[in-house]
Amino acid sequence: MKIGIISDTHGSITAWEKAYENYLIHTDLIIHCGDVLYHGPRNPLPDGYKPNELCTRFNNLDKPLVFVRGNCDAEVDQMVLDHPLEAPSAHLFTDHWRIFVHHGHHTELPVKTTEHYN
């Protein structure tokens, strides 16, 4: 299984297309580590800022996609995405891997993480 990981698209269709066409197209699963559609009040608008178009790409993707919530993601983003976005972390299990995903803006790991992965 090939797993692609991306983060911080911030609504940029340009960033998504470049990553997808060069790397993610060849994967079986994509993990997005947050900051999906919005750029946040402290950041400049990214090149190709088209969150509606990016949302459509995510909703029409022909492979599994897992999101975790980043510090720039908002509850309103979930209203337009077909994939769950509001979880601060995700635990993924494959035949060979246990993967813990989070955006990184929270430095404390859930209590269960230490218990299950030591």
C-alpha positions in Angstrom: 0.0 0.0 0.0 1.3 3.4 -1.0 0.3 6.2 1.4 0.6 9.9 0.5 0.8 12.6 3.1 0.1 16.3 2.6 -0.6 19.2 4.8 -1.2 23.0 4.8 -2.9 23.3 1.4 -4.7 26.4 2.8 -7.3 26.4 0.0 -4.6 26.5 -2.7 -5.7 24.5 -5.8 -2.2 25.2 -7.2 -0.4 23.5 -4.3 -2.9 20.5 -4.4 -2.6 20.0 -8.2 1.2 20.1 -8.0 1.4 17.6 -5.2 -1.3 15.3 -6.6 0.0 15.2 -10.1 3.6 14.6 -9.1 3.2 12.3 -6.1 -0.3 11.6 -4.7 -1.8 10.3 -7.9 0.4 7.1 -7.4 -0.9 6.4 -3.9 -3.7 4.1 -2.5 -4.5 6.4 0.4 -4.0 10.1 1.1 -3.6 11.6 4.5 -4.1 15.4 4.9 -2.6 16.6 8.1 -4.8 19.8 8.4 -5.1 23.4 7.3 -7.2 22.3 4.4 -9.3 25.1 3.0 -8.6 28.3 4.9 -5.4 30.4 5.0 -5.9 31.8 8.5 -5.9 35.5 9.6 -2.1 35.6 10.1 -1.2 34.2 6.7 -1.2 35.8 3.2 -3.5 34.4 0.5 -1.7 31.4 -1.1 -1.2 31.2 -4.8 -4.2 29.7 -6.5 -6.5 30.3 -3.5 -9.7 28.6 -4.6 -11.1 26.8 -1.6 -14.4 25.9 -3.4 -12.6 24.3 -6.3 -10.2 22.5 -3.9 -13.2 21.2 -1.9 -14.7 19.8 -5.1 -11.5 18.0 -5.9 -11.4 16.4 -2.5 -15.1 15.4 -2.7 -14.6 13.8 -6.1 -11.3 12.0 -5.3 -11.4 8.3 -6.4 -9.3 7.0 -3.4 -9.6 7.1 0.3 -8.8 10.5 2.0 -8.3 11.1 5.7 -8.3 14.6 7.2 -7.3 15.8 10.6 -8.1 19.3 11.8 -5.4 21.9 11.7 -5.3 25.3 13.5 -6.7 27.1 10.4 -9.6 24.6 9.9 -13.1 25.6 11.0 -16.4 24.0 11.7 -17.8 25.6 8.6 -15.3 23.7 6.4 -17.0 20.5 7.4 -20.2 21.7 5.9 -18.7 21.6 2.4 -16.5 18.5 2.7 -17.7 15.0 2.3 -14.9 13.6 4.5 -14.7 14.1 8.2 -12.5 17.0 9.2 -13.2 17.9 12.8 -11.1 15.3 14.5 -7.8 16.7 16.0 -6.1 13.4 15.3 -6.5 10.0 13.6 -5.3 6.5 14.2 -4.9 4.5 11.1 -4.1 0.8 10.9 -2.9 -1.1 7.9 -1.5 -4.7 7.6 2.0 -3.5 8.4 1.7 0.0 10.0 0.0 1.8 12.9 -0.1 5.5 12.0 -0.9 8.4 14.3 -1.7 11.6 12.5 -2.1 15.1 13.9 -1.4 18.7 12.6 1.2 19.5 15.1 -0.2 22.7 16.7 -1.2 20.7 19.8 1.9 19.3 21.5 0.2 17.0 24.0 -0.6 13.6 22.7 -3.8 11.8 23.8 -3.3 9.6 26.9 -4.2 6.5 25.0 -1.4 7.0 22.5 1.3 6.3 25.1 -0.7 3.3 26.4 -1.2 1.7 23.0 2.1 2.3 21.3 4.7 1.6 23.9 
